[in-house]
Amino acid sequence: MKAWICVPLMALALAGCAGKTAYRDSCGSGIDAAWRELDLAKAEGFAGTVSYSKALSLLTGAKTQQQFEAFEGCAKKAEKARFYIRESRAGR
């Protein structure tokens, strides 16, 4: 009888762990792409803009969320950072 109770609990626990990896790839690739774009914006001389600063702080937050395995928030922050990098390069 105990086995019938333990099996669904174990399945539920394993499903919870698997759910944390849903945004892992997009988080990592988004951060990598954003850092490359940020370096390019810096090389082009856009490092002093407000958008650049916003992007830098978002990337820092995304990296922190990645370390704590909050991959969905990380992916969203990385995408938002890339938006601000594009705005920085456009002079806004």
N, CA, C and O atoms as a DFTB+ gen file, in Angstrom:
368 C
 N C O
     1  1       0.816      -1.192       0.000
     2  2       0.000       0.000       0.000
     3  2       0.863       1.261       0.000
     4  3       0.540       2.233      -0.682
     5  1       1.967       1.249       0.767
     6  2       2.839       2.416       0.818
     7  2       3.482       2.686      -0.535
     8  3       3.723       3.839      -0.892
     9  1       3.757       1.636      -1.280
    10  2       4.378       1.809      -2.589
    11  2       3.458       2.573      -3.528
    12  3       3.921       3.371      -4.343
    13  1       2.153       2.331      -3.417
    14  2       1.197       3.022      -4.275
    15  2       1.118       4.509      -3.954
    16  3       0.758       5.313      -4.814
    17  1       1.443       4.869      -2.750
    18  2       1.442       6.273      -2.365
    19  2       2.764       6.928      -2.752
    20  3       2.782       8.083      -3.178
    21  1       3.858       6.207      -2.609
    22  2       5.187       6.751      -2.893
    23  2       5.434       6.993      -4.377
    24  3       6.085       7.969      -4.749
    25  1       4.918       6.108      -5.226
    26  2       5.171       6.226      -6.664
    27  2       4.621       7.548      -7.222
    28  3       5.355       8.256      -7.911
    29  1       3.366       7.902      -6.951
    30  2       2.895       9.198      -7.481
    31  2       3.633      10.394      -6.876
    32  3       3.847      11.395      -7.560
    33  1       4.019      10.302      -5.616
    34  2       4.763      11.397      -5.004
    35  2       6.129      11.567      -5.653
    36  3       6.568      12.694      -5.881
    37  1       6.796      10.478      -5.948
    38  2       8.095      10.545      -6.626
    39  2       7.936      11.123      -8.033
    40  3       8.753      11.934      -8.468
    41  1       6.891      10.707      -8.739
    42  2       6.654      11.228     -10.084
    43  2       6.397      12.725     -10.040
    44  3       6.881      13.469     -10.893
    45  1       5.641      13.162      -9.050
    46  2       5.363      14.589      -8.898
    47  2       6.637      15.375      -8.589
    48  3       6.842      16.464      -9.126
    49  1       7.479      14.829      -7.736
    50  2       8.743      15.491      -7.398
    51  2       9.659      15.597      -8.613
    52  3      10.279      16.636      -8.836
    53  1       9.744      14.539      -9.385
    54  2      10.583      14.561     -10.586
    55  2      10.034      15.522     -11.637
    56  3      10.803      16.179     -12.339
    57  1       8.728      15.606     -11.747
    58  2       8.134      16.539     -12.703
    59  2       8.424      17.981     -12.292
    60  3       8.638      18.837     -13.150
    61  1       8.432      18.249     -11.018
    62  2       8.758      19.589     -10.524
    63  2      10.176      19.983     -10.857
    64  3      10.432      21.130     -11.221
    65  1      11.098      19.056     -10.740
    66  2      12.494      19.336     -11.074
    67  2      12.672      19.554     -12.570
    68  3      13.455      20.412     -12.979
    69  1      11.968      18.801     -13.378
    70  2      12.086      18.931     -14.827
    71  2      11.512      20.252     -15.308
    72  3      11.965      20.788     -16.319
    73  1      10.528      20.783     -14.605
    74  2       9.915      22.038     -15.001
    75  2      10.851      23.226     -14.887
    76  3      10.639      24.237     -15.557
    77  1      11.866      23.135     -14.069
    78  2      12.789      24.249     -13.878
    79  2      13.704      24.451     -15.079
    80  3      14.335      25.501     -15.193
    81  1      13.790      23.497     -15.955
    82  2      14.719      23.590     -17.080
    83  2      14.051      24.088     -18.356
    84  3      14.689      24.127     -19.408
    85  1      12.779      24.468     -18.281
    86  2      12.040      24.836     -19.483
    87  2      12.685      26.012     -20.231
    88  3      12.709      26.009     -21.462
    89  1      13.197      26.992     -19.528
    90  2      13.769      28.173     -20.166
    91  2      15.299      28.194     -20.084
    92  3      15.916      29.217     -20.379
    93  1      15.902      27.103     -19.695
    94  2      17.351      27.079     -19.481
    95  2      18.125      27.465     -20.740
    96  3      19.038      28.289     -20.677
    97  1      17.772      26.883     -21.871
    98  2      18.506      27.164     -23.114
    99  2      18.316      28.598     -23.584
   100  3      19.278      29.258     -23.976
   101  1      17.074      29.082     -23.547
   102  2      16.832      30.451     -24.010
   103  2      17.473      31.469     -23.074
   104  3      17.886      32.544     -23.509
   105  1      17.554      31.133     -21.797
   106  2      18.229      32.009     -20.841
   107  2      19.714      32.122     -21.181
   108  3      20.242      33.227     -21.304
   109  1      20.372      31.002     -21.331
   110  2      21.808      31.001     -21.621
   111  2      22.142      31.640     -22.955
   112  3      23.071      32.443     -23.048
   113  1      21.394      31.290     -23.982
   114  2      21.692      31.860     -25.298
   115  2      21.351      33.340     -25.354
   116  3      22.031      34.111     -26.031
   117  1      20.289      33.746     -24.639
   118  2      19.924      35.159     -24.596
   119  2      20.983      36.002     -23.905
   120  3      21.317      37.093     -24.367
   121  1      21.509      35.493     -22.798
   122  2      22.567      36.212     -22.080
   123  2      23.821      36.315     -22.940
   124  3      24.429      37.382     -23.026
   125  1      24.208      35.217     -23.574
   126  2      25.406      35.241     -24.423
   127  2      25.266      36.244     -25.569
   128  3      26.181      37.022     -25.842
   129  1      24.109      36.216     -26.233
   130  2      23.888      37.145     -27.346
   131  2      23.879      38.594     -26.864
   132  3      24.432      39.479     -27.517
   133  1      23.253      38.824     -25.724
   134  2      23.178      40.189     -25.200
   135  2      24.563      40.715     -24.823
   136  3      24.869      41.881     -25.071
   137  1      25.396      39.870     -24.227
   138  2      26.754      40.327     -23.877
   139  2      27.550      40.674     -25.123
   140  3      28.286      41.660     -25.136
   141  1      27.405      39.857     -26.185
   142  2      28.106      40.165     -27.443
   143  2      27.631      41.498     -28.007
   144  3      28.438      42.324     -28.434
   145  1      26.302      41.704     -28.007
   146  2      25.747      42.956     -28.529
   147  2      26.154      44.139     -27.657
   148  3      26.400      45.232     -28.168
   149  1      26.225      43.927     -26.352
   150  2      26.631      44.995     -25.442
   151  2      28.089      45.384     -25.683
   152  3      28.429      46.567     -25.670
   153  1      28.946      44.391     -25.900
   154  2      30.350      44.679     -26.214
   155  2      30.475      45.451     -27.524
   156  3      31.296      46.361     -27.640
   157  1      29.665      45.088     -28.499
   158  2      29.686      45.784     -29.784
   159  2      29.213      47.221     -29.618
   160  3      29.794      48.135     -30.203
   161  1      28.162      47.430     -28.823
   162  2      27.666      48.791     -28.582
   163  2      28.719      49.622     -27.860
   164  3      28.869      50.814     -28.130
   165  1      29.442      48.998     -26.950
   166  2      30.500      49.712     -26.231
   167  2      31.620      50.101     -27.193
   168  3      32.142      51.214     -27.131
   169  1      31.979      49.188     -28.073
   170  2      33.039      49.466     -29.045
   171  2      32.635      50.580     -30.010
   172  3      33.483      51.327     -30.497
   173  1      31.344      50.686     -30.278
   174  2      30.859      51.724     -31.184
   175  2      30.678      53.068     -30.485
   176  3      30.363      54.067     -31.131
   177  1      30.875      53.097     -29.175
   178  2      30.799      54.355     -28.451
   179  2      29.456      54.677     -27.826
   180  3      29.200      55.828     -27.472
   181  1      28.596      53.683     -27.685
   182  2      27.279      53.920     -27.114
   183  2      27.209      53.572     -25.635
   184  3      26.115      53.446     -25.084
   185  1      28.360      53.414     -24.979
   186  2      28.391      52.972     -23.593
   187  2      27.867      54.017     -22.615
   188  3      27.563      53.674     -21.472
   189  1      27.752      55.259     -23.015
   190  2      27.310      56.300     -22.097
   191  2      25.821      56.556     -22.095
   192  3      25.344      57.395     -21.330
   193  1      25.069      55.855     -22.933
   194  2      23.645      56.140     -23.035
   195  2      22.860      55.500     -21.899
   196  3      23.312      54.547     -21.264
   197  1      21.672      56.047     -21.660
   198  2      20.798      55.522     -20.607
   199  2      20.354      54.100     -20.955
   200  3      20.293      53.240     -20.077
   201  1      20.048      53.851     -22.217
   202  2      19.615      52.517     -22.639
   203  2      20.705      51.479     -22.394
   204  3      20.416      50.349     -22.002
   205  1      21.948      51.861     -22.624
   206  2      23.074      50.958     -22.376
   207  2      23.123      50.592     -20.890
   208  3      23.325      49.429     -20.540
   209  1      22.938      51.580     -20.029
   210  2      22.976      51.341     -18.585
   211  2      21.834      50.435     -18.150
   212  3      22.020      49.559     -17.304
   213  1      20.646      50.643     -18.729
   214  2      19.509      49.781     -18.417
   215  2      19.795      48.344     -18.842
   216  3      19.499      47.397     -18.113
   217  1      20.370      48.199     -20.024
   218  2      20.686      46.865     -20.525
   219  2      21.702      46.169     -19.633
   220  3      21.580      44.977     -19.354
   221  1      22.698      46.912     -19.191
   222  2      23.723      46.337     -18.328
   223  2      23.127      45.864     -17.005
   224  3      23.475      44.788     -16.520
   225  1      22.235      46.658     -16.421
   226  2      21.635      46.241     -15.156
   227  2      20.691      45.061     -15.355
   228  3      20.607      44.191     -14.489
   229  1      19.984      45.016     -16.475
   230  2      19.121      43.868     -16.760
   231  2      19.929      42.592     -16.951
   232  3      19.526      41.520     -16.500
   233  1      21.073      42.713     -17.624
   234  2      21.920      41.533     -17.821
   235  2      22.498      41.031     -16.507
   236  3      22.634      39.825     -16.306
   237  1      22.832      41.940     -15.628
   238  2      23.315      41.540     -14.310
   239  2      22.229      40.782     -13.564
   240  3      22.496      39.755     -12.940
   241  1      21.003      41.291     -13.629
   242  2      19.875      40.605     -12.992
   243  2      19.590      39.256     -13.625
   244  3      19.266      38.293     -12.929
   245  1      19.709      39.183     -14.951
   246  2      19.475      37.921     -15.654
   247  2      20.512      36.875     -15.244
   248  3      20.182      35.707     -15.035
   249  1      21.759      37.305     -15.133
   250  2      22.812      36.374     -14.733
   251  2      22.578      35.868     -13.311
   252  3      22.816      34.696     -13.018
   253  1      22.110      36.753     -12.430
   254  2      21.799      36.346     -11.063
   255  2      20.660      35.335     -11.061
   256  3      20.723      34.331     -10.351
   257  1      19.620      35.591     -11.848
   258  2      18.506      34.650     -11.912
   259  2      18.947      33.314     -12.503
   260  3      18.446      32.263     -12.106
   261  1      19.875      33.352     -13.441
   262  2      20.388      32.104     -14.009
   263  2      21.089      31.287     -12.936
   264  3      20.936      30.067     -12.889
   265  1      21.852      31.940     -12.080
   266  2      22.566      31.240     -11.016
   267  2      21.600      30.583     -10.026
   268  3      21.896      29.530      -9.462
   269  1      20.441      31.220      -9.823
   270  2      19.444      30.678      -8.895
   271  2      18.387      29.837      -9.597
   272  3      17.359      29.503      -9.008
   273  1      18.642      29.494     -10.864
   274  2      17.790      28.644     -11.680
   275  2      16.377      29.203     -11.865
   276  3      15.413      28.442     -11.941
   277  1      16.258      30.508     -11.937
   278  2      14.992      31.160     -12.274
   279  2      15.055      31.477     -13.763
   280  3      15.157      32.639     -14.159
   281  1      14.993      30.433     -14.579
   282  2      15.289      30.558     -16.001
   283  2      14.268      31.379     -16.773
   284  3      14.637      32.070     -17.722
   285  1      13.004      31.327     -16.398
   286  2      11.997      32.103     -17.127
   287  2      12.252      33.602     -16.963
   288  3      12.240      34.341     -17.947
   289  1      12.480      34.046     -15.750
   290  2      12.781      35.455     -15.514
   291  2      14.078      35.875     -16.170
   292  3      14.199      36.993     -16.671
   293  1      15.045      34.979     -16.164
   294  2      16.334      35.233     -16.803
   295  2      16.150      35.470     -18.304
   296  3      16.699      36.421     -18.859
   297  1      15.374      34.603     -18.952
   298  2      15.150      34.728     -20.395
   299  2      14.436      36.041     -20.725
   300  3      14.752      36.691     -21.721
   301  1      13.475      36.424     -19.888
   302  2      12.748      37.673     -20.122
   303  2      13.659      38.879     -19.940
   304  3      13.592      39.828     -20.722
   305  1      14.507      38.854     -18.922
   306  2      15.429      39.964     -18.687
   307  2      16.456      40.067     -19.816
   308  3      16.797      41.168     -20.247
   309  1      16.945      38.934     -20.288
   310  2      17.921      38.948     -21.379
   311  2      17.305      39.537     -22.645
   312  3      17.950      40.311     -23.352
   313  1      16.068      39.173     -22.925
   314  2      15.399      39.714     -24.112
   315  2      15.164      41.217     -23.958
   316  3      15.337      41.974     -24.913
   317  1      14.776      41.641     -22.780
   318  2      14.569      43.069     -22.529
   319  2      15.893      43.831     -22.639
   320  3      15.930      44.951     -23.148
   321  1      16.964      43.226     -22.165
   322  2      18.288      43.850     -22.277
   323  2      18.672      44.025     -23.739
   324  3      19.222      45.060     -24.117
   325  1      18.387      43.028     -24.558
   326  2      18.705      43.127     -25.980
   327  2      17.914      44.255     -26.638
   328  3      18.414      44.923     -27.543
   329  1      16.667      44.467     -26.176
   330  2      15.877      45.588     -26.677
   331  2      16.568      46.912     -26.352
   332  3      16.688      47.775     -27.221
   333  1      17.020      47.076     -25.111
   334  2      17.679      48.311     -24.712
   335  2      19.023      48.494     -25.414
   336  3      19.444      49.625     -25.655
   337  1      19.687      47.413     -25.739
   338  2      20.940      47.521     -26.497
   339  2      20.646      48.046     -27.896
   340  3      21.364      48.905     -28.409
   341  1      19.588      47.527     -28.509
   342  2      19.196      48.041     -29.834
   343  2      18.832      49.524     -29.750
   344  3      19.171      50.304     -30.639
   345  1      18.139      49.905     -28.675
   346  2      17.778      51.321     -28.497
   347  2      19.036      52.172     -28.317
   348  3      19.119      53.284     -28.837
   349  1      19.998      51.651     -27.589
   350  2      21.254      52.369     -27.362
   351  2      21.981      52.599     -28.682
   352  3      22.477      53.694     -28.950
   353  1      22.036      51.563     -29.492
   354  2      22.740      51.682     -30.769
   355  2      21.998      52.603     -31.733
   356  3      22.604      53.165     -32.645
   357  1      20.680      52.760     -31.532
   358  2      19.901      53.656     -32.368
   359  2      19.970      55.093     -31.865
   360  3      19.428      56.003     -32.493
   361  1      20.635      55.293     -30.734
   362  2      20.800      56.634     -30.206
   363  2      19.667      57.095     -29.310
   364  3      19.523      58.290     -29.049
   365  1      18.864      56.156     -28.837
   366  2      17.740      56.530     -27.947
   367  2      18.012      56.150     -26.535
   368  3      17.180      56.389     -25.660
